């Protein structure tokens, strides 16, 4: 069985805390360049309540900032009583500035969490910082997913169902190829398990595998077979992207080569040097940029075609 989505997201943030600091920096909540960050042992009050994760960020010119991270999947009114406590107990003599970040892939939970908390007279507007679907970018490119697999997983969780776009899930699985097997299974199975029924059905239909077809009677739990098919589905997207990249590179190389040939022909023509059939074929057959560049240099001062196309 995969771990709960809540614990999986906590683990995800533990491995990639820069996701949080980047979003805060973009929103202006963490002004100043981020020099470093480190985990904190965030023991809170006498009841030993803890934030899910805490980090300390060093900001250029501003000193340390303690950030408590809370993963929130559902609306829980009791949390709005706890959150102000979390902020105050994160503060210390060494790190007197603190804030609390609530991360959720749910738009409804994000709206609820973003509401001000009334702490009493003159303190009616306490707020936590929320990272919800509006703050989580859509990761649609394979290279971006491979650079930040964790962000790609959050992207799929936050947007795939609302956008009705299983392609975001496929991109996330393409990014998971970069992780070790334990984290691939943890994040990948939690992602599949968290999908709504419509997105999951679209996922299973879209994943084509001639060797293994979806089991229409399967229970909604994530099987290893379904997970492996999703990984192959993501890997094939990466292979397609690599093939397109190679084709683009080949096209660019061919364009550069043909441009060099045209320059060489132009220089020879300006010098009044006529190519015979063999010499023209030799230029057309050359695919080495360095050789074409050398011939161009030689053509500037050559008195014959043979001098222009001479080999060292």
N, C-alpha and C positions, 0 to 999 in steps of 0.2 A: 504494500500500500504506500502511495506517496505521502509525504508529510503534509500537514495542513497548509493551505495557501498562506495563512498568516505567518507561520514559522518559516515557510519557504521565502517569503518576501523579506523577512527579517534577515535571513541568511544572505539573501541577494544584496541587501544594503550593506551588510557587514563586509562583503567582498568588494563592493563598489560604492563606497560612501560619497565619492565625487559626484554621483548622480544628484545627490541632495545639495551639495555645496554649489554645483553648477546651476541648479534651478534657483537657489537663493540668490546667487550672484546675478543671474539674469533678471531677477525680480527686484534687485536693489536692496535686498534684506541683509546681504553680507557685503557691504561696501569695502573696497580695498582688495588688493590682490591676495589670493590665498597662497601662503607660503608652504604650509604643511598641515596635515591633520593626523590625529591619533585617536584610538578608542579610549573611552573613559569607563571606569568601573562606577556605574551610576546607581549606587544604593540610595534609596530615597528615605521616606520617613520611617517611623517606628514600626509600621506595619510591613516594612520591607517591600513596599511596592516599588517597581522599577519601570523605567521607560524601556521600550523594546531594545533600544540601542542608543548609545551616546558617544559623541565624538567631540574632540576639542580642535578647533580650527585656529591657526595663527594667521592673522590678517596684517598685511604690511601697514605699519604706522598706527594700527589700532589695537594690537595685542591679541590675547586669546579670547575666543568665544566658545562657550559650551553649547552644543546643539543636542537636544534630546529628540529621538526619532520614535514616532508611534505609527505602527501600521494599523489602519482602521478599515475593516471590511464592511461593517454594519453600523447603523445608528444606535448609539448606546448613551442615553442621557447621563448616566453616572460618570462617564468620562469627562464631561464638561465641568464636573466638580473636582476631578483629579488633576486635570491639566494645569491649572494655575499652581498647584502644589508642586508638580513636576518641575516647573520652571524655577521656582524659588529654591528648591533643594539641589538643582544642578549648579547653582552659584556657589563659589567658594572664595576664599581669600586670594588664592592664586588666579582664579578665573571668575571675576565678579559679574561678567556679562553672559547672559544665557537666553536662549529661545527654544521653543518647542515646534517641531515640524510633524505634521500629520500627513502621511502618505496613504492615498487610497486610489484604486482604479475605478471607483464608482463616482459618477457625477453627482448623484443624489447625496451620498455621504460627504462629498467635498463641499457641497452647498451648505449642508448642516454644520459641518465642522468649522466653516469660515465665519459663521455668525458670531458677533461679539458676545462675550460672557460678562454678565452683570455681577460684579463683586461687591456692590454696595455703593453708597454715596461717594461721588467723585472717582469711582472705579468701575464705571459701567461699560467700558469699552475694551476690556482685555481680549486679545485675539491670539490664536495660534497661527502659524504659517501653514498653509495647506498646499500640498502637491497632489493635484488631482488630474483628471483628463485634460483640462485646459493647460496645465503646466507640463504635461508629459508629451514630448514630440512624437509624431508618427515616424517610425523608422521603416522606410520603404526600400532602402538600398542595401544590398548584401554586404558591401564593404563597410558601411556604417554599423551594421549588425555584428560583423566580425570584430570591429574595433570595440564595441560595447555591447556584448551579448545580453547583459543584465538590462540595459536600457531598451533593447529590442523586445525582451520579454514583457517589460512594463508597457511598452507601446502596444503590443498585441492584447494584453489584458485590458488596457484602457480604451482601445479604439476598435478592435476587430468586430465586436458584436454591434456596436453603434453604427459603424461604417458598413456593416455587412460585407466585410472584406477579409476572407480567410487568407488572402495574400500576405497580410501583416503577420499571421501566424507562421506562414511558410518562411518569411524573412527571418523571424525569430529563430526558427529551427535551423536555418542556414547559419546564423550566428553562433548557435550552441555548439557547432562543430569545434570551436576553439577551446572549449572547456574540457576538464577531465570528466571521466565517465560518471562519477557520482553526482557532480553538479549538473551534467546534462540530464540525467534521469530525474533529479530533484526538480529542476526548473521546468523541464519539458513535460513531465507527467503532471505537475501542478498546473501548468498552463492548459493542457488538454482537459483536465478535470474541471477547471474553472470556467470553461467555455459554456455559453448557453446552448440549449438544445439545437437551435437553428444553425448557429455557427459551427457546432460540432458536426452536425449532419452535412453541412456544406464542406467541411474539412474532409470528412471521410469519402464523400463523393469525388472531391477534387484530387485527392491522393490516388494516383493510378499506379498500380503495381501488378504486372501480369502474373507474378508468382503467387501473390497473396492478396485476395480480395477481402474487403470489409465483411465482417460477420454481422449480418443484419439483425441477428437475434442477441447480439452481445449486450451485456449489462453495462450501465453507464460508468463503471469503474475503468480505470486506465490499465489496459493489459500491456505486457511487455511487447507483444506483437504490434499493437497499435502505436506504441511509442517508437519502435524500430522503424515502422513504415513512415511515421512522421519525420524521423531523422533522415531516412533515405530521400524523402520528399524535399526536405530542406537542402540536403547535399546536392541533389540534382539541380536545384536552383543555382547553387554556387557554381556548379560545373557549367551551366548555361551561361552564367555571367562571365566566367573565365573564357569560354569560347567566344563570346561577343567581344570581350576585351582583346583577345588575341587577334580577332578579325579586324578590329579597329586599328590595332597596332600594325598589322600587316598592311592595311590600307594606307596608313600614314607613311610607312616605309616605302611602299610602292609609289606613292605620290612624290616623296622626296627624291627617289631614284629617277623617276621620269623627269622631274624638274631639272636635275643635274644633266641628264641627257640633252634636254632642250637647250640649256645654257651652252653645253659643249658644241652642239651642232651650230648654234648661233655664232659663237666665236670663230669657228672654222669657216663658216660662210662669210663673215665679215672680212676675214683674212684672205678671201678668195680661194680657199682650199676646198676642192671638190672630193667628196667621199666616193670611193668605188663600192661595189656591192658588198665585198668582203668586209671593208672597213665600217660600212653602215651596219652590217649584221653584227660586227664585234661590239659596237656601241650599244645596239639594241639588246645584246645578250648579257651585257655587264650588269650585275645586281649589287656590286660592292660600292658603297658610298665613298670609301676612302680612295679607291682606284679612280672613280669618276672625278673626284675632287683633284686628284693628281693630274689627270688628263686635262682638266680645265686650266690648272695653273700652267701646264706645259703649252697649251694651245695659245696662251696670251703672247708668247714669244716665238712659237714654232713657225718655220718657213715651209714645212711639209706636213701632211697628215701623219706620216710615219713618225716624225719627231713628236707630234702632239700625243700620239698613242704609244710612245715608247715605254718599255718597262725598265725599271732601275736595274 
